[in-house]
Amino acid sequence: MTKIKAILIDDEHGARNVLTNLLERNAANIDIVATCNNLEEGVHQIKALHPNVVFLDVQMPNYAGYEIVNFFDTINFEIIFVTAYDQYAIKAFELNAIDYLVKPIDRTKLVKTIGKLERKLNQQAELVDYQALLKTIKDKDFKKIVIPELGNRRIVDIDCIIAIEANGAYSNIYLKNNKTITVSKNLKYFEEVLPEDSSLFRSHRAWIINLEHIELINKTERNIILANGTIRAKISRARIEAFEEAIL
């Protein structure tokens, strides 16, 4: 499951450590990809690492945190200001920051702020879903599927999916590039969203397979080998007849 990538920018070493510890203990879905001690370094890391959110101290040498807008044509990440002075709240919201935290940071306030961040990222992901759907309808192209991940939506070509395997309440999606994605959706979800004329077939209660990627079929053991033997799926006895019709 995709985590929320975060960068911390604060000129005080102790403050960076405190916030890091608070996030590690109270926000398991936050992945801190960089910590920086000034705005210039922070800008460099933002451009290199593309975080979802930046925790940004307001008062720092050389540049104040709110001057970050001068370094970007478009702010395509969320900002949470961290300040020792409540008066900067107005400036934070003028810059469309998602929230601000006053030092010393209150754990309860932090948890609420992270919740607000998650909701906003999910709303953005839903917008991506909607835009992808509109494009699909406009182009009459039903060869893509939107796969939900935390804070994001991944758009994948159906032809790139080799198989989808049930994993409890989750699903493992095997792709052509030898990559596996684990998402918090069961196989029934994919059955409902996949187009009926796709090459993906529900062969077993635990498997959806791409008929275009079958390498070998063992009807005796009811095994289906896909992707040069790297994936071994199952076919249930009840689905054999439908399977044979599908591959004809």
N, C-alpha and C positions, 0 to 999 in steps of 0.2 A: 504494500500500500504506500502510495506516494506521500512523503512528508512535506511539511511547509518549510521551505528554505529561508533561513534568516541570517542577516548580517547585523552585528552589534557595532555601533560607532560611539565611542566615549573616550575622552582624553584621560580619564582616571582609571588606572589599572584595577584598583579595588572595586570600583563601580562595575566594571566589565565582569569581574569575577562573581560579584554578588548576583548580577542579572543572569549570568550563565548558570549558576547554581539553582536559582529560582526556576528558570525555564526547564532545566533538566529534571527537577523534582516535581514540577507542576504542569508541564506541557510536553508530554512524551511525543507528541506529533510534530514538535518543532525541531528542526535539524539546523544547528548553528554552523554555517559553512565558513564564516570568517568573523574575526573580531579586529577592530581597527581603532587606533588612538587619535586619529584626526580625520577631518572631512575629506581631504585630498586622497588619502589612502582608501577611505571608504568608497569614494566615487570610483576609483580604479577597480576595487573588488566587486562593486555592483555591476559594472560594465562587463567584467570577466565572468562572474558567477550567476548573474540573473536571478537574484533572490525574489521570493514572494513578498517578503516584508523586511523593512529595515527599522531596527530600534535605534533611535537617533538622539544623542544628547544635544541639548539646545546650546549651552554655553561651552565653547571650546576656543582655544587659541586660533588665530588667523581667520577662521571662518566660523560663524554661528551655524548651528544645525539647520536652521530654516533657510540658509543660503544655498542649500542643496539644489533648489530649483534652478539656480544659475548654471548648473553643470549638465543639465539634461534638456533636450528639446521636448521630450515627453516623459513624464513620470509613470512608468509601467510597473510599479511595485507599490505596496502599501507602506505607509510610514506610521510608526508609533513613537512619538516624542517622549524622551525621558528627561525630566528637569527637576531641579531643586526648588523651582519657583512656580507657583500656581499661576502667576500672571501670564505665563507663556501659553496658557491654554487657548486663549483667543487667537494668537498667532498660529497655533497648531491647526485649528479648525479653518482658518483662512486658507491654509495650504492643503485642505482636504485630508489631513491626517486622520487615520481611522480612530485614534484615541491618543491620550497622553498619560504618562505615569509620573507621579511625583515621588522624588527620593525623600526618605527611604521608601522603597517600593513595598506596598502592601500586597501580600500574597493573594488575598481575596480579590482585590482590584485587578491584579495581573491575570487571574483565571478568567474574570469577566471580560477583560480586554481580548484575551486569546479567543474566547467564544465569539466575540464580535468579529474578530479577524476571520475565523473559520466561516461564519455566516456570509461575510462579504465575498470571500473567495469562492464559496459555493454558488453564490448568485452570479458571479462572473462566469463560472463554469457552465451554469444553466444557459447563459447568454450564448456561449460558444455552441452548446447543443442546438439552440434555436437557430443560430446562423447556419450551422452545418445542415440542419434539416431543410431550411429554406433553399440552400444551394442544391441539395439533393433533389428537391421537388422541381426546382427551376431547370436543372440539367437533366432531369429524368434519369439520374444516375444512382442506382440503389446498390452500389458495390462497396459502400463504406458502412462502418458501424461505429457508433460513439460508445466508448467504454469508460464508465465513471471511475475516477480515482480521487483520493482526498484532495480537495481544492482545485482539481483539474478535470478535464475530460480529454481522453486520448482518442483521436480519430484514426481508425485502422482500416486498410483495405481488406475486404473479406477474403480476397484471393491470397493474402499473406498469412491467413490463419490456417494452420495445419490441423489443429484439434483443440477442443476445449474439454478439460477434465474436471469433474466435480471434486471439490475439496471441502467437505462439510458445507458450511454456509457460504463458502468462497468458491471461486473457479480459477483453475490454472489455464491460461491461454498460451498455446505454443505457436510461435511465429516462424516464418521462413528463415529469418536471420539468426536462428538458434537462440532467440530470446524468449523468455517466459515471463508473462505478466500475471500476477495474482490480484484478483479484484473481489470486492465484497458483494458479488452477485452470484446466484445459483444458476443452474443450467436452464431452469424454467424461464428465467429472465431472458436468456439468449434465444431460446425457442420463440419467444413472443416478439422480439425485436428484429430477428433475422428475416430477410425477405424470403418468401416461399420458393422463389425460383433460384435461390443460391445453391452452391455446391456443398453446403454444410448439411449434414444428416445426423439425426439423433439415433445412434446405433445401440445405445445401452443407457441404463439409468445414470451411469457415471460418465458417459462420453457423448460428445458431438464431434464428428470427424468431417474433414474436407475430402470429398470423393476424388478431387483432382490430385490429391497427394498420396493416394494408396499405392504401396509398393508390393504388398503381398497379403493374401487372404488365406487363413487356415480355418476351414469350415469345421474341421473335426474339433479343434480346441476353441473355436469361435474367437480367434485372434485376428486383428487387423494391424499390419505393420505399415507405418507411414514414415516419410522423411528419411529415406535411406536407412531404415532400421532403427532410427533413434527413438521412435515413439511406438509403443505397443498398446493399442487400444482393444476394447472388447466389443463384441456384438452379442446381444441377447438372442435367445432362441426365438422369442416372439417377434423380433425385428428382422429375421433373416429374409423372409419373403419380400418385405418392403425394401430391404437393402438390395436384393437382387434386381428388383424392378428399377431401382434408382440408378444402378450402374449400367443398365442395358442401354 
